[in-house]
Amino acid sequence: MADFTQTSTISITCPKRITPLLRQELSDLGFPIIKERLAGIETKGTLNDCMMLNLSLRTAHRVHFMLKDCRPKNGEELYNELIKIPWEDYIDKHGYVSVTSFIKTRSVTNTQFANLKAKDAIVDRIRQKTGTRPDSGSNLNKTVVFIFWKNDRAQIYLDTSGESISRRGYRTETSVAPMQETLAASLILASKWKPGQHFINPMCGSGTIAIEAALQALNKAPGLLRPNYGIKHILGFDEERWNDLRTDLKNKSEKDFEGRIIATDHDVRAVNATRKNARTAGVDHLIEIKKCDFKETEIPSDKTGVIMLNPPYGDRIGNEKDLEPTYEGIGDFFKQEATGYWGYVFTGNFDLAKKIGLRTNQRIEFYNSTIDARLLEYELY
Protein backbone atom coordinates (compact mmCIF):
# COMPACT_ATOMS: atom_id res chain seq x y z
CA MET A 1 0.00 0.00 0.00
CA ALA A 2 1.15 3.52 -0.74
CA ASP A 3 2.00 5.74 2.22
CA PHE A 4 -0.40 8.67 1.82
CA THR A 5 1.40 10.59 4.60
CA GLN A 6 4.86 10.60 2.98
CA THR A 7 6.00 14.03 1.75
CA SER A 8 7.34 14.57 -1.75
CA THR A 9 7.41 17.17 -4.49
CA ILE A 10 3.98 17.95 -5.94
CA SER A 11 4.03 19.45 -9.43
CA ILE A 12 0.83 21.24 -10.43
CA THR A 13 0.32 22.12 -14.07
CA CYS A 14 -1.75 24.96 -15.48
CA PRO A 15 -2.07 26.82 -18.79
CA LYS A 16 0.65 29.30 -19.68
CA ARG A 17 0.13 32.79 -18.18
CA ILE A 18 -2.09 31.46 -15.39
CA THR A 19 0.79 30.61 -13.03
CA PRO A 20 0.41 33.79 -10.89
CA LEU A 21 -3.22 32.93 -10.20
CA LEU A 22 -2.32 29.34 -9.32
CA ARG A 23 0.41 30.65 -7.02
CA GLN A 24 -2.15 32.74 -5.16
CA GLU A 25 -4.52 29.79 -4.83
CA LEU A 26 -1.78 27.59 -3.39
CA SER A 27 -0.69 30.31 -0.96
CA ASP A 28 -4.30 30.76 0.20
CA LEU A 29 -4.47 27.00 0.85
CA GLY A 30 -1.25 27.16 2.89
CA PHE A 31 1.09 25.35 0.46
CA PRO A 32 4.69 26.54 0.01
CA ILE A 33 5.83 27.74 -3.40
CA ILE A 34 9.05 25.84 -4.15
CA LYS A 35 9.46 26.61 -7.85
CA GLU A 36 7.51 28.39 -10.57
CA ARG A 37 7.54 27.29 -14.18
CA LEU A 38 6.02 28.70 -17.34
CA ALA A 39 3.00 26.43 -16.96
CA GLY A 40 3.00 25.19 -13.41
CA ILE A 41 4.24 25.34 -9.84
CA GLU A 42 6.09 22.92 -7.58
CA THR A 43 5.14 22.59 -3.94
CA LYS A 44 5.58 20.01 -1.18
CA GLY A 45 2.98 17.72 0.28
CA THR A 46 1.56 14.24 0.65
CA LEU A 47 -0.87 12.13 -1.33
CA ASN A 48 -3.45 13.17 1.27
CA ASP A 49 -2.70 16.78 0.29
CA CYS A 50 -3.25 15.84 -3.34
CA MET A 51 -6.85 15.00 -2.43
CA MET A 52 -7.39 18.58 -1.25
CA LEU A 53 -5.62 20.09 -4.26
CA ASN A 54 -7.66 18.11 -6.79
CA LEU A 55 -10.92 19.16 -5.20
CA SER A 56 -10.04 22.79 -4.47
CA LEU A 57 -7.93 24.30 -7.27
CA ARG A 58 -9.73 26.39 -9.89
CA THR A 59 -6.80 27.28 -12.15
CA ALA A 60 -4.90 23.96 -12.32
CA HIS A 61 -4.96 21.13 -14.83
CA ARG A 62 -3.20 18.25 -13.08
CA VAL A 63 -1.67 17.40 -9.71
CA HIS A 64 1.44 15.21 -10.03
CA PHE A 65 3.06 13.47 -7.04
CA MET A 66 6.76 12.72 -7.56
CA LEU A 67 8.07 9.19 -7.03
CA LYS A 68 11.57 9.46 -8.52
CA ASP A 69 14.05 11.96 -9.93
CA CYS A 70 16.72 10.35 -12.15
CA ARG A 71 19.05 10.93 -15.11
CA PRO A 72 18.69 8.12 -17.67
CA LYS A 73 20.78 8.29 -20.84
CA ASN A 74 18.38 6.29 -23.02
CA GLY A 75 15.22 4.20 -23.03
CA GLU A 76 16.92 1.17 -21.49
CA GLU A 77 18.19 3.21 -18.57
CA LEU A 78 14.71 4.67 -18.11
CA TYR A 79 13.39 1.11 -17.89
CA ASN A 80 16.06 0.22 -15.32
CA GLU A 81 15.22 3.25 -13.18
CA LEU A 82 11.47 2.62 -13.27
CA ILE A 83 11.66 -1.07 -12.45
CA LYS A 84 13.28 -0.11 -9.10
CA ILE A 85 10.13 1.75 -8.02
CA PRO A 86 7.80 -0.41 -5.85
CA TRP A 87 4.84 -0.14 -8.24
CA GLU A 88 3.12 -3.01 -6.45
CA ASP A 89 2.55 -0.53 -3.59
CA TYR A 90 0.72 1.90 -5.85
CA ILE A 91 -1.05 -0.07 -8.57
CA ASP A 92 -3.47 -2.96 -8.12
CA LYS A 93 -2.14 -6.09 -9.81
CA HIS A 94 -5.65 -6.58 -11.23
CA GLY A 95 -6.03 -2.91 -12.06
CA TYR A 96 -5.29 -0.70 -15.04
CA VAL A 97 -2.45 1.75 -15.69
CA SER A 98 -1.77 4.33 -18.38
CA VAL A 99 1.45 6.27 -19.03
CA THR A 100 1.58 9.86 -20.29
CA SER A 101 4.66 11.99 -20.78
CA PHE A 102 6.39 15.19 -21.78
CA ILE A 103 9.70 14.27 -23.39
CA LYS A 104 12.26 16.67 -24.81
CA THR A 105 15.62 14.96 -24.85
CA ARG A 106 18.17 13.92 -27.47
CA SER A 107 18.21 10.48 -25.90
CA VAL A 108 14.73 9.61 -27.14
CA THR A 109 13.04 11.05 -30.22
CA ASN A 110 9.92 8.87 -30.10
CA THR A 111 7.58 9.66 -27.19
CA GLN A 112 5.65 6.44 -27.70
CA PHE A 113 8.87 4.45 -27.35
CA ALA A 114 9.55 6.05 -23.96
CA ASN A 115 5.96 5.47 -22.83
CA LEU A 116 6.22 1.83 -23.87
CA LYS A 117 9.49 1.36 -21.97
CA ALA A 118 7.90 2.90 -18.88
CA LYS A 119 4.78 0.77 -19.15
CA ASP A 120 6.89 -2.37 -19.58
CA ALA A 121 8.92 -1.53 -16.47
CA ILE A 122 5.78 -0.96 -14.40
CA VAL A 123 3.98 -4.16 -15.39
CA ASP A 124 7.18 -6.25 -15.30
CA ARG A 125 7.87 -5.11 -11.74
CA ILE A 126 4.33 -5.89 -10.59
CA ARG A 127 4.40 -9.28 -12.28
CA GLN A 128 7.76 -10.11 -10.65
CA LYS A 129 6.46 -9.19 -7.20
CA THR A 130 2.88 -10.55 -7.39
CA GLY A 131 2.79 -13.07 -10.24
CA THR A 132 0.11 -11.02 -12.00
CA ARG A 133 0.20 -7.84 -14.08
CA PRO A 134 -2.36 -5.06 -14.49
CA ASP A 135 -3.93 -4.13 -17.81
CA SER A 136 -2.59 -1.04 -19.58
CA GLY A 137 -3.76 1.37 -22.24
CA SER A 138 -4.52 4.99 -23.01
CA ASN A 139 -7.59 5.56 -20.83
CA LEU A 140 -7.04 8.07 -18.02
CA ASN A 141 -9.85 6.88 -15.76
CA LYS A 142 -7.75 4.62 -13.50
CA THR A 143 -4.10 4.82 -12.32
CA VAL A 144 -2.01 7.25 -14.38
CA VAL A 145 1.80 7.60 -14.41
CA PHE A 146 3.38 10.75 -15.84
CA ILE A 147 6.99 11.07 -17.05
CA PHE A 148 8.61 14.49 -17.41
CA TRP A 149 11.92 13.99 -19.23
CA LYS A 150 13.77 17.12 -20.30
CA ASN A 151 17.40 17.04 -21.42
CA ASP A 152 19.18 14.58 -19.10
CA ARG A 153 16.69 14.68 -16.21
CA ALA A 154 13.59 12.48 -15.86
CA GLN A 155 10.99 12.85 -13.13
CA ILE A 156 8.46 10.11 -12.50
CA TYR A 157 5.07 11.07 -11.08
CA LEU A 158 1.74 9.60 -10.12
CA ASP A 159 -0.89 11.71 -11.88
CA THR A 160 -3.41 12.04 -9.06
CA SER A 161 -5.90 13.86 -11.30
CA GLY A 162 -6.19 11.49 -14.26
CA GLU A 163 -8.40 13.52 -16.53
CA SER A 164 -7.64 17.24 -16.33
CA ILE A 165 -9.32 18.83 -13.31
CA SER A 166 -10.46 21.64 -15.60
CA ARG A 167 -13.20 19.18 -16.54
CA ARG A 168 -15.45 19.90 -13.59
CA GLY A 169 -18.25 17.61 -14.74
CA TYR A 170 -21.06 20.15 -15.09
CA ARG A 171 -20.73 21.01 -18.77
CA THR A 172 -22.95 18.44 -20.42
CA GLU A 173 -24.13 20.86 -23.12
CA THR A 174 -21.97 23.14 -25.27
CA SER A 175 -22.58 25.98 -27.66
CA VAL A 176 -20.11 27.11 -30.32
CA ALA A 177 -16.42 27.10 -29.19
CA PRO A 178 -16.96 26.60 -25.42
CA MET A 179 -14.41 28.11 -23.04
CA GLN A 180 -12.35 25.83 -20.83
CA GLU A 181 -13.43 25.96 -17.20
CA THR A 182 -9.91 26.71 -15.94
CA LEU A 183 -9.64 29.71 -18.25
CA ALA A 184 -13.06 31.02 -17.22
CA ALA A 185 -12.17 30.78 -13.53
CA SER A 186 -8.85 32.52 -14.21
CA LEU A 187 -10.48 35.42 -16.05
CA ILE A 188 -12.74 36.02 -13.06
CA LEU A 189 -9.87 35.80 -10.57
CA ALA A 190 -7.85 38.25 -12.69
CA SER A 191 -10.72 40.76 -12.72
CA LYS A 192 -11.66 43.20 -9.96
CA TRP A 193 -14.86 41.33 -9.16
CA LYS A 194 -15.45 40.28 -5.57
CA PRO A 195 -18.23 37.99 -4.33
CA GLY A 196 -21.11 40.16 -3.19
CA GLN A 197 -20.91 42.41 -6.24
CA HIS A 198 -22.99 41.95 -9.38
CA PHE A 199 -21.51 39.82 -12.15
CA ILE A 200 -22.97 40.40 -15.61
CA ASN A 201 -22.11 38.02 -18.46
CA PRO A 202 -23.60 38.95 -21.84
CA MET A 203 -22.71 36.60 -24.73
CA CYS A 204 -22.66 33.81 -22.15
CA GLY A 205 -22.32 30.91 -24.63
CA SER A 206 -22.70 27.65 -22.73
CA GLY A 207 -22.49 29.51 -19.40
CA THR A 208 -19.00 28.56 -18.26
CA ILE A 209 -17.99 32.05 -17.08
CA ALA A 210 -21.26 32.67 -15.23
CA ILE A 211 -21.16 29.23 -13.59
CA GLU A 212 -17.55 29.68 -12.48
CA ALA A 213 -18.52 33.06 -11.01
CA ALA A 214 -21.36 31.42 -9.07
CA LEU A 215 -19.02 28.72 -7.73
CA GLN A 216 -16.58 31.40 -6.58
CA ALA A 217 -19.38 33.47 -5.04
CA LEU A 218 -20.46 30.43 -3.03
CA ASN A 219 -16.85 29.53 -2.13
CA LYS A 220 -17.76 26.10 -3.53
CA ALA A 221 -14.84 23.79 -4.30
CA PRO A 222 -14.87 23.23 -8.08
CA GLY A 223 -13.99 19.54 -7.90
CA LEU A 224 -16.96 18.42 -5.81
CA LEU A 225 -19.12 17.60 -8.83
CA ARG A 226 -16.70 15.16 -10.40
CA PRO A 227 -16.85 11.52 -9.25
CA ASN A 228 -13.51 10.15 -10.49
CA TYR A 229 -9.85 11.11 -9.99
CA GLY A 230 -6.61 9.23 -10.56
CA ILE A 231 -5.84 9.28 -6.85
CA LYS A 232 -8.88 7.10 -6.10
CA HIS A 233 -7.17 4.19 -7.91
CA ILE A 234 -3.89 4.29 -5.98
CA LEU A 235 -3.52 1.45 -3.47
CA GLY A 236 -4.03 2.77 0.04
CA PHE A 237 -6.61 5.38 -0.98
CA ASP A 238 -8.76 6.12 2.07
CA GLU A 239 -12.38 6.44 0.95
CA GLU A 240 -13.51 7.57 4.39
CA ARG A 241 -10.93 10.35 4.50
CA TRP A 242 -11.96 11.44 0.99
CA ASN A 243 -15.62 11.59 1.95
CA ASP A 244 -14.81 13.53 5.13
CA LEU A 245 -12.81 16.04 3.07
CA ARG A 246 -15.67 16.44 0.60
CA THR A 247 -18.11 16.97 3.47
CA ASP A 248 -15.84 19.58 5.04
CA LEU A 249 -15.51 21.47 1.76
CA LYS A 250 -19.27 21.35 1.24
CA ASN A 251 -19.83 22.75 4.74
CA LYS A 252 -17.47 25.65 4.00
CA SER A 253 -19.45 26.70 0.94
CA GLU A 254 -22.24 29.26 1.20
CA LYS A 255 -25.87 28.57 0.38
CA ASP A 256 -26.47 31.98 -1.18
CA PHE A 257 -24.64 35.21 -1.90
CA GLU A 258 -25.26 38.91 -2.23
CA GLY A 259 -25.21 40.45 -5.66
CA ARG A 260 -26.76 39.15 -8.85
CA ILE A 261 -25.27 36.99 -11.57
CA ILE A 262 -26.91 37.64 -14.92
CA ALA A 263 -26.12 35.64 -18.06
CA THR A 264 -27.59 36.48 -21.47
CA ASP A 265 -27.21 35.38 -25.07
CA HIS A 266 -29.14 36.05 -28.27
CA ASP A 267 -28.91 32.37 -29.28
CA VAL A 268 -31.59 30.17 -27.76
CA ARG A 269 -29.26 27.15 -28.00
CA ALA A 270 -26.70 28.93 -25.85
CA VAL A 271 -29.36 29.93 -23.33
CA ASN A 272 -30.65 26.36 -23.11
CA ALA A 273 -27.09 25.02 -22.72
CA THR A 274 -26.39 27.53 -19.94
CA ARG A 275 -29.56 26.54 -18.09
CA LYS A 276 -28.75 22.84 -18.30
CA ASN A 277 -25.10 23.25 -17.28
CA ALA A 278 -26.02 25.56 -14.40
CA ARG A 279 -28.56 22.98 -13.23
CA THR A 280 -25.90 20.23 -13.32
CA ALA A 281 -23.55 22.49 -11.34
CA GLY A 282 -26.30 23.14 -8.78
CA VAL A 283 -26.31 26.92 -9.33
CA ASP A 284 -29.22 27.38 -11.75
CA HIS A 285 -31.29 29.06 -9.01
CA LEU A 286 -28.52 31.62 -8.51
CA ILE A 287 -27.96 32.69 -12.14
CA GLU A 288 -30.53 34.81 -13.98
CA ILE A 289 -30.42 33.45 -17.52
CA LYS A 290 -32.17 35.38 -20.29
CA LYS A 291 -32.35 35.36 -24.07
CA CYS A 292 -31.56 38.79 -25.47
CA ASP A 293 -28.99 40.77 -27.42
CA PHE A 294 -26.01 41.79 -25.30
CA LYS A 295 -27.01 45.47 -25.59
CA GLU A 296 -30.35 44.64 -23.93
CA THR A 297 -28.79 42.94 -20.89
CA GLU A 298 -30.01 44.36 -17.60
CA ILE A 299 -27.35 46.26 -15.66
CA PRO A 300 -28.50 46.69 -12.03
CA SER A 301 -28.00 50.19 -10.68
CA ASP A 302 -28.30 49.51 -6.94
CA LYS A 303 -24.58 48.71 -6.74
CA THR A 304 -21.69 48.01 -9.07
CA GLY A 305 -19.67 45.01 -10.13
CA VAL A 306 -18.20 43.51 -13.28
CA ILE A 307 -19.44 43.04 -16.83
CA MET A 308 -17.49 40.38 -18.72
CA LEU A 309 -17.93 39.50 -22.40
CA ASN A 310 -16.25 36.85 -24.51
CA PRO A 311 -17.21 37.90 -28.06
CA PRO A 312 -16.24 35.91 -31.16
CA TYR A 313 -13.01 37.16 -32.67
CA GLY A 314 -12.81 35.73 -36.15
CA ASP A 315 -10.27 32.99 -35.61
CA ARG A 316 -12.84 30.26 -35.09
CA ILE A 317 -16.21 31.95 -35.31
CA GLY A 318 -17.50 34.54 -37.72
CA ASN A 319 -15.82 36.79 -40.24
CA GLU A 320 -13.56 39.55 -38.90
CA LYS A 321 -15.13 42.32 -40.98
CA ASP A 322 -18.62 41.24 -39.97
CA LEU A 323 -17.61 41.42 -36.29
CA GLU A 324 -16.55 45.08 -36.32
CA PRO A 325 -20.08 46.36 -35.50
CA THR A 326 -20.22 43.93 -32.56
CA TYR A 327 -17.06 45.37 -31.01
CA GLU A 328 -18.20 48.94 -31.69
CA GLY A 329 -21.49 48.02 -30.02
CA ILE A 330 -19.66 46.73 -26.94
CA GLY A 331 -17.99 50.13 -26.57
CA ASP A 332 -21.35 51.92 -26.87
CA PHE A 333 -22.94 49.48 -24.41
CA PHE A 334 -20.21 50.14 -21.86
CA LYS A 335 -20.45 53.92 -22.23
CA GLN A 336 -24.23 54.14 -22.16
CA GLU A 337 -25.33 51.40 -19.77
CA ALA A 338 -22.48 50.44 -17.47
CA THR A 339 -21.41 53.54 -15.57
CA GLY A 340 -19.66 52.63 -12.31
CA TYR A 341 -18.88 49.06 -13.37
CA TRP A 342 -15.63 47.46 -14.43
CA GLY A 343 -15.93 46.21 -17.99
CA TYR A 344 -13.96 43.25 -19.36
CA VAL A 345 -13.66 41.90 -22.89
CA PHE A 346 -11.76 38.69 -23.58
CA THR A 347 -10.50 38.50 -27.15
CA GLY A 348 -7.78 37.06 -29.32
CA ASN A 349 -8.21 39.67 -32.05
CA PHE A 350 -6.38 42.88 -31.22
CA ASP A 351 -7.52 44.71 -34.36
CA LEU A 352 -11.15 44.11 -33.47
CA ALA A 353 -10.44 45.19 -29.89
CA LYS A 354 -9.54 48.66 -31.17
CA LYS A 355 -13.12 49.02 -32.44
CA ILE A 356 -14.37 49.13 -28.85
CA GLY A 357 -13.09 52.70 -28.80
CA LEU A 358 -12.37 52.95 -25.09
CA ARG A 359 -9.08 53.32 -23.27
CA THR A 360 -8.02 50.16 -21.47
CA ASN A 361 -7.03 50.20 -17.82
CA GLN A 362 -5.20 46.87 -18.20
CA ARG A 363 -4.48 44.33 -20.93
CA ILE A 364 -4.00 41.05 -19.07
CA GLU A 365 -2.25 38.33 -21.08
CA PHE A 366 -3.80 34.88 -21.49
CA TYR A 367 -3.91 32.07 -24.00
CA ASN A 368 -7.14 30.58 -25.28
CA SER A 369 -5.74 27.18 -26.19
CA THR A 370 -2.90 28.26 -28.52
CA ILE A 371 -4.38 31.66 -29.37
CA ASP A 372 -2.63 34.71 -27.94
CA ALA A 373 -5.42 36.56 -26.12
CA ARG A 374 -6.04 39.48 -23.76
CA LEU A 375 -8.51 40.27 -21.03
CA LEU A 376 -9.13 43.97 -21.66
CA GLU A 377 -10.11 45.93 -18.56
CA TYR A 378 -12.11 49.15 -18.73
CA GLU A 379 -12.94 51.45 -15.84
CA LEU A 380 -16.39 52.77 -16.78
CA TYR A 381 -16.78 56.23 -15.30
C-alpha positions in Angstrom: 0.0 0.0 0.0 1.2 3.5 -0.7 2.0 5.7 2.2 -0.4 8.7 1.8 1.4 10.6 4.6 4.9 10.6 3.0 6.0 14.0 1.8 7.3 14.6 -1.8 7.4 17.2 -4.5 4.0 18.0 -5.9 4.0 19.4 -9.4 0.8 21.2 -10.4 0.3 22.1 -14.1 -1.7 25.0 -15.5 -2.1 26.8 -18.8 0.6 29.3 -19.7 0.1 32.8 -18.2 -2.1 31.5 -15.4 0.8 30.6 -13.0 0.4 33.8 -10.9 -3.2 32.9 -10.2 -2.3 29.3 -9.3 0.4 30.7 -7.0 -2.2 32.7 -5.2 -4.5 29.8 -4.8 -1.8 27.6 -3.4 -0.7 30.3 -1.0 -4.3 30.8 0.2 -4.5 27.0 0.9 -1.2 27.2 2.9 1.1 25.4 0.5 4.7 26.5 0.0 5.8 27.7 -3.4 9.1 25.8 -4.1 9.5 26.6 -7.8 7.5 28.4 -10.6 7.5 27.3 -14.2 6.0 28.7 -17.3 3.0 26.4 -17.0 3.0 25.2 -13.4 4.2 25.3 -9.8 6.1 22.9 -7.6 5.1 22.6 -3.9 5.6 20.0 -1.2 3.0 17.7 0.3 1.6 14.2 0.7 -0.9 12.1 -1.3 -3.5 13.2 1.3 -2.7 16.8 0.3 -3.3 15.8 -3.3 -6.9 15.0 -2.4 -7.4 18.6 -1.2 -5.6 20.1 -4.3 -7.7 18.1 -6.8 -10.9 19.2 -5.2 -10.0 22.8 -4.5 -7.9 24.3 -7.3 -9.7 26.4 -9.9 -6.8 27.3 -12.1 -4.9 24.0 -12.3 -5.0 21.1 -14.8 -3.2 18.3 -13.1 -1.7 17.4 -9.7 1.4 15.2 -10.0 3.1 13.5 -7.0 6.8 12.7 -7.6 8.1 9.2 -7.0 11.6 9.5 -8.5 14.0 12.0 -9.9 16.7 10.3 -12.2 19.1 10.9 -15.1 18.7 8.1 -17.7 20.8 8.3 -20.8 18.4 6.3 -23.0 15.2 4.2 -23.0 16.9 1.2 -21.5 18.2 3.2 -18.6 14.7 4.7 -18.1 13.4 1.1 -17.9 16.1 0.2 -15.3 15.2 3.3 -13.2 11.5 2.6 -13.3 11.7 -1.1 -12.4 13.3 -0.1 -9.1 10.1 1.7 -8.0 7.8 -0.4 -5.9 4.8 -0.1 -8.2 3.1 -3.0 -6.5 2.6 -0.5 -3.6 0.7 1.9 -5.8 -1.0 -0.1 -8.6 -3.5 -3.0 -8.1 -2.1 -6.1 -9.8 -5.7 -6.6 -11.2 -6.0 -2.9 -12.1 -5.3 -0.7 -15.0 -2.4 1.7 -15.7 -1.8 4.3 -18.4 1.4 6.3 -19.0 1.6 9.9 -20.3 4.7 12.0 -20.8 6.4 15.2 -21.8 9.7 14.3 -23.4 12.3 16.7 -24.8 15.6 15.0 -24.9 18.2 13.9 -27.5 18.2 10.5 -25.9 14.7 9.6 -27.1 13.0 11.0 -30.2 9.9 8.9 -30.1 7.6 9.7 -27.2 5.6 6.4 -27.7 8.9 4.5 -27.3 9.5 6.1 -24.0 6.0 5.5 -22.8 6.2 1.8 -23.9 9.5 1.4 -22.0 7.9 2.9 -18.9 4.8 0.8 -19.1 6.9 -2.4 -19.6 8.9 -1.5 -16.5 5.8 -1.0 -14.4 4.0 -4.2 -15.4 7.2 -6.3 -15.3 7.9 -5.1 -11.7 4.3 -5.9 -10.6 4.4 -9.3 -12.3 7.8 -10.1 -10.7 6.5 -9.2 -7.2 2.9 -10.6 -7.4 2.8 -13.1 -10.2 0.1 -11.0 -12.0 0.2 -7.8 -14.1 -2.4 -5.1 -14.5 -3.9 -4.1 -17.8 -2.6 -1.0 -19.6 -3.8 1.4 -22.2 -4.5 5.0 -23.0 -7.6 5.6 -20.8 -7.0 8.1 -18.0 -9.9 6.9 -15.8 -7.7 4.6 -13.5 -4.1 4.8 -12.3 -2.0 7.2 -14.4 1.8 7.6 -14.4 3.4 10.8 -15.8 7.0 11.1 -17.1 8.6 14.5 -17.4 11.9 14.0 -19.2 13.8 17.1 -20.3 17.4 17.0 -21.4 19.2 14.6 -19.1 16.7 14.7 -16.2 13.6 12.5 -15.9 11.0 12.9 -13.1 8.5 10.1 -12.5 5.1 11.1 -11.1 1.7 9.6 -10.1 -0.9 11.7 -11.9 -3.4 12.0 -9.1 -5.9 13.9 -11.3 -6.2 11.5 -14.3 -8.4 13.5 -16.5 -7.6 17.2 -16.3 -9.3 18.8 -13.3 -10.5 21.6 -15.6 -13.2 19.2 -16.5 -15.4 19.9 -13.6 -18.2 17.6 -14.7 -21.1 20.2 -15.1 -20.7 21.0 -18.8 -22.9 18.4 -20.4 -24.1 20.9 -23.1 -22.0 23.1 -25.3 -22.6 26.0 -27.7 -20.1 27.1 -30.3 -16.4 27.1 -29.2 -17.0 26.6 -25.4 -14.4 28.1 -23.0 -12.3 25.8 -20.8 -13.4 26.0 -17.2 -9.9 26.7 -15.9 -9.6 29.7 -18.2 -13.1 31.0 -17.2 -12.2 30.8 -13.5 -8.8 32.5 -14.2 -10.5 35.4 -16.1 -12.7 36.0 -13.1 -9.9 35.8 -10.6 -7.8 38.2 -12.7 -10.7 40.8 -12.7 -11.7 43.2 -10.0 -14.9 41.3 -9.2 -15.5 40.3 -5.6 -18.2 38.0 -4.3 -21.1 40.2 -3.2 -20.9 42.4 -6.2 -23.0 42.0 -9.4 -21.5 39.8 -12.1 -23.0 40.4 -15.6 -22.1 38.0 -18.5 -23.6 38.9 -21.8 -22.7 36.6 -24.7 -22.7 33.8 -22.2 -22.3 30.9 -24.6 -22.7 27.6 -22.7 -22.5 29.5 -19.4 -19.0 28.6 -18.3 -18.0 32.1 -17.1 -21.3 32.7 -15.2 -21.2 29.2 -13.6 -17.5 29.7 -12.5 -18.5 33.1 -11.0 -21.4 31.4 -9.1 -19.0 28.7 -7.7 -16.6 31.4 -6.6 -19.4 33.5 -5.0 -20.5 30.4 -3.0 -16.9 29.5 -2.1 -17.8 26.1 -3.5 -14.8 23.8 -4.3 -14.9 23.2 -8.1 -14.0 19.5 -7.9 -17.0 18.4 -5.8 -19.1 17.6 -8.8 -16.7 15.2 -10.4 -16.9 11.5 -9.2 -13.5 10.2 -10.5 -9.9 11.1 -10.0 -6.6 9.2 -10.6 -5.8 9.3 -6.8 -8.9 7.1 -6.1 -7.2 4.2 -7.9 -3.9 4.3 -6.0 -3.5 1.4 -3.5 -4.0 2.8 0.0 -6.6 5.4 -1.0 -8.8 6.1 2.1 -12.4 6.4 0.9 -13.5 7.6 4.4 -10.9 10.4 4.5 -12.0 11.4 1.0 -15.6 11.6 2.0 -14.8 13.5 5.1 -12.8 16.0 3.1 -15.7 16.4 0.6 -18.1 17.0 3.5 -15.8 19.6 5.0 -15.5 21.5 1.8 -19.3 21.4 1.2 -19.8 22.7 4.7 -17.5 25.6 4.0 -19.4 26.7 0.9 -22.2 29.3 1.2 -25.9 28.6 0.4 -26.5 32.0 -1.2 -24.6 35.2 -1.9 -25.3 38.9 -2.2 -25.2 40.5 -5.7 -26.8 39.1 -8.8 -25.3 37.0 -11.6 -26.9 37.6 -14.9 -26.1 35.6 -18.1 -27.6 36.5 -21.5 -27.2 35.4 -25.1 -29.1 36.1 -28.3 -28.9 32.4 -29.3 -31.6 30.2 -27.8 -29.3 27.1 -28.0 -26.7 28.9 -25.9 -29.4 29.9 -23.3 -30.6 26.4 -23.1 -27.1 25.0 -22.7 -26.4 27.5 -19.9 -29.6 26.5 -18.1 -28.7 22.8 -18.3 -25.1 23.2 -17.3 -26.0 25.6 -14.4 -28.6 23.0 -13.2 -25.9 20.2 -13.3 -23.6 22.5 -11.3 -26.3 23.1 -8.8 -26.3 26.9 -9.3 -29.2 27.4 -11.8 -31.3 29.1 -9.0 -28.5 31.6 -8.5 -28.0 32.7 -12.1 -30.5 34.8 -14.0 -30.4 33.4 -17.5 -32.2 35.4 -20.3 -32.4 35.4 -24.1 -31.6 38.8 -25.5 -29.0 40.8 -27.4 -26.0 41.8 -25.3 -27.0 45.5 -25.6 -30.4 44.6 -23.9 -28.8 42.9 -20.9 -30.0 44.4 -17.6 -27.3 46.3 -15.7 -28.5 46.7 -12.0 -28.0 50.2 -10.7 -28.3 49.5 -6.9 -24.6 48.7 -6.7 -21.7 48.0 -9.1 -19.7 45.0 -10.1 -18.2 43.5 -13.3 -19.4 43.0 -16.8 -17.5 40.4 -18.7 -17.9 39.5 -22.4 -16.2 36.8 -24.5 -17.2 37.9 -28.1 -16.2 35.9 -31.2 -13.0 37.2 -32.7 -12.8 35.7 -36.2 -10.3 33.0 -35.6 -12.8 30.3 -35.1 -16.2 31.9 -35.3 -17.5 34.5 -37.7 -15.8 36.8 -40.2 -13.6 39.5 -38.9 -15.1 42.3 -41.0 -18.6 41.2 -40.0 -17.6 41.4 -36.3 -16.5 45.1 -36.3 -20.1 46.4 -35.5 -20.2 43.9 -32.6 -17.1 45.4 -31.0 -18.2 48.9 -31.7 -21.5 48.0 -30.0 -19.7 46.7 -26.9 -18.0 50.1 -26.6 -21.3 51.9 -26.9 -22.9 49.5 -24.4 -20.2 50.1 -21.9 -20.4 53.9 -22.2 -24.2 54.1 -22.2 -25.3 51.4 -19.8 -22.5 50.4 -17.5 -21.4 53.5 -15.6 -19.7 52.6 -12.3 -18.9 49.1 -13.4 -15.6 47.5 -14.4 -15.9 46.2 -18.0 -14.0 43.3 -19.4 -13.7 41.9 -22.9 -11.8 38.7 -23.6 -10.5 38.5 -27.1 -7.8 37.1 -29.3 -8.2 39.7 -32.0 -6.4 42.9 -31.2 -7.5 44.7 -34.4 -11.2 44.1 -33.5 -10.4 45.2 -29.9 -9.5 48.7 -31.2 -13.1 49.0 -32.4 -14.4 49.1 -28.8 -13.1 52.7 -28.8 -12.4 52.9 -25.1 -9.1 53.3 -23.3 -8.0 50.2 -21.5 -7.0 50.2 -17.8 -5.2 46.9 -18.2 -4.5 44.3 -20.9 -4.0 41.0 -19.1 -2.3 38.3 -21.1 -3.8 34.9 -21.5 -3.9 32.1 -24.0 -7.1 30.6 -25.3 -5.7 27.2 -26.2 -2.9 28.3 -28.5 -4.4 31.7 -29.4 -2.6 34.7 -27.9 -5.4 36.6 -26.1 -6.0 39.5 -23.8 -8.5 40.3 -21.0 -9.1 44.0 -21.7 -10.1 45.9 -18.6 -12.1 49.2 -18.7 -12.9 51.5 -15.8 -16.4 52.8 -16.8 -16.8 56.2 -15.3 
